[in-house]
């Protein structure tokens, strides 16, 4: 994998001082592209790969530090011309608002795309508002594309996972955008040359030369950073016509370049250093006017370079950039969540499962490339200090992580801190089983080490632990390791933890004298964690959690009864208004009924299952998927127990709904109701005039019985003449008209104060906590159930408003009045009683 040469060929707008052509260069002096002042969004940027159709593996985008887009959509296309090419939308990546760095750092976002194409289109969406962006602009300092020219599928680095390359392949961090932006061009070229030479040395088993090259590479990076700073200072001096200072800086630059040449010449590299020019020749070639360069020492040059290092105002050090994934909390959205390109970041089927990324509502974030360099600190883990690079501390073949992919590329694990030991009471038993170093890796601040520790545990479990000390002895410790991995916010660590769970279940199946009394206490917390994951915003996390729970229910040492006990527990207060937690549980309950049936052995009975559905109001829920899941669950029960035990619950259905259930009982399933179709169709459309995405209303809470009676007909346009939330009807409405009503008028909807999405007011706390781009800025108040900004939580909890709501009531997120948690009460309050609702009829 190598850098692909490209040219920026299109932009929908640009600032005269920051044209799109700036993106064609990667140097420390690159200024980048900026949109015109007060432009319309989204802005479009177009790029062409010079070599024609190529295999594009990665896209890198370096954002401006204050003129920051909320998200960037990525398209890849083919054709003879950019404007006529056929593009495929891969998804979007979101960017952090950069408040945490006070708008001093730049966010470098790297994503894995893995597509063939000749053209790349970026749609840059609206900017974050801050005091440094007075003209509502967006800016991109640099872009970079990595892959393979000519369209062949690249296999070199992919087989080893992300962030590293096999020896002999061009790629890895040396092809990274940060190298060119932080080092001068000459140094970057030398580093890439040395990297190739090191790979050749390793392939010929010349490890002494490889070690020498490795040491020189680190020194060259330091010198290159100094050169870049000195070169910028020299340019500033020239612009100020301070030629004496410019001459002095040039002398310093020449000395540093000579020092670099000396270090390279100190290594015998066949075909390179044995044909290198003499020192005098090199010095002459460094530029005219060398004069007394040789009279200055390299040490003096370095000291002088440091004196100029603070002068440039631009942030050039990649260590100061916000690096990694995307959204609220510095944009590591993981749930880079969340939805995703068409392959996982790792391609090693033994290391992490393959995931097919789903296109949910045609709007999914592109998964950030997991790691450019294993020395990147995990964005989800707090802590300071640098992680040491991997050293040859362990003899060959005796590394504690031996057998893990890329073990030689992993950094050395930092020692366990006293804080980690205090917060994790199970560290002791984990250390006793897998050893001190592997335990340090499991709790490391580097996600690749955490992943490797669990992978190594898989190897040990299947090859050693099943024999000694035996699965019955080590299952509590294995369960503790699985719990750590499942709670990890990095999807690769989560995925490998589920594979360890599968291994453990298989070992339990083959083990002897395995009792539920031994296994259930160890596995019970894992069941709880996986049920919570059914609410996750990433489809692949929800699906894999559901699959693992089904597997646990089939295990004789666990069984369905344990799963059902947790599944049928009442939902927490803040989840009762959310549709996704309800949907996940209903779907899994149907799976359990299909697999295990009903009765004492499964823990599932018609009464406890149907009461659970009834208490969640799932039969008449405003979300069509929830209503469908309730119906399919009821049909699954009907197959086992018939209609009589279900009659008390079926009598609660509307007449039309009951007809649909009866048809489903007879094997004729006509799909979702018209109400569901109307809600989903209108919810997926875009509101005109404001560019606000109304997809959030799909999780709306209310459904008017009066409008439900009108579902019977009216043709295709009938679904757009009535608002599914407030019940207002207008025969002149079409799809656009209904969207406009959602966007500007509907009293039950409101723009989210954080991201401007149109959401249902009753579901605003759930949106801010689970779906909003700024969700990391909010926390749930356990007392009131409201979403409160984290920086205001202390003041809120001490204030007079932080009191529990009355029984069966919720607080209105606008006016904080208590509202009975029924459709009628919410409608009445928002239509006529809420003084803070600017759309209410009383207002």
MOKA-V918218 format. One record per helix or strand of 2 or more residues. SS is the DSSP state (A for helix, B for strand). FROM is the first residue (numbers start at 0). TO is the last residue. If there is no record, write none. Layout:
BEGIN
ss:SS from:FROM to:TO
ss:SS from:FROM to:TO
END
This chain:
BEGIN
ss:B from:1 to:2
ss:B from:5 to:10
ss:A from:19 to:23
ss:B from:32 to:33
ss:B from:42 to:48
ss:B from:53 to:62
ss:B from:70 to:77
ss:B from:85 to:93
ss:A from:98 to:100
ss:B from:106 to:116
ss:B from:118 to:123
ss:B from:138 to:147
ss:A from:148 to:150
ss:A from:157 to:159
ss:A from:171 to:174
ss:A from:176 to:181
ss:A from:184 to:202
ss:A from:206 to:238
ss:A from:242 to:264
ss:A from:272 to:274
ss:A from:278 to:284
ss:A from:292 to:294
ss:A from:297 to:307
ss:A from:317 to:319
ss:B from:321 to:322
ss:A from:406 to:408
ss:A from:417 to:422
ss:A from:426 to:433
ss:A from:435 to:441
ss:A from:446 to:485
ss:A from:490 to:509
ss:A from:515 to:532
ss:A from:538 to:553
ss:A from:559 to:566
ss:A from:572 to:574
ss:A from:578 to:595
ss:A from:605 to:614
ss:A from:623 to:640
ss:A from:643 to:649
ss:A from:654 to:664
ss:A from:673 to:683
ss:A from:693 to:698
ss:A from:704 to:707
ss:A from:715 to:719
ss:A from:734 to:743
ss:B from:748 to:750
ss:B from:757 to:759
ss:A from:760 to:769
ss:A from:774 to:776
ss:B from:777 to:779
ss:B from:786 to:788
ss:A from:789 to:797
ss:B from:808 to:810
ss:B from:817 to:819
ss:A from:822 to:832
END
